[in-house]
């Protein structure tokens, strides 16, 4: 979640991993092919219809994450620490 190559973006947690910029998520429904790309993602030749997300950073996802982190803090107290961004040592 806090890896800049996956979900951590400059404005919050992405609703779709950055991994999908080069590897679109595709699925089929009733003979139609759908795919999700992050905002600004490279168009994939196999994507006929793109899912319209609420943007690269979706507020409800970030609110749920914030609530979960607060619950962890309330349980663990000041001993609860998270490295951010992943691999930074901070």
Order of alpha helices (4+ residues) and beta strands (2+ residues): beta-beta-beta-beta-beta-alpha
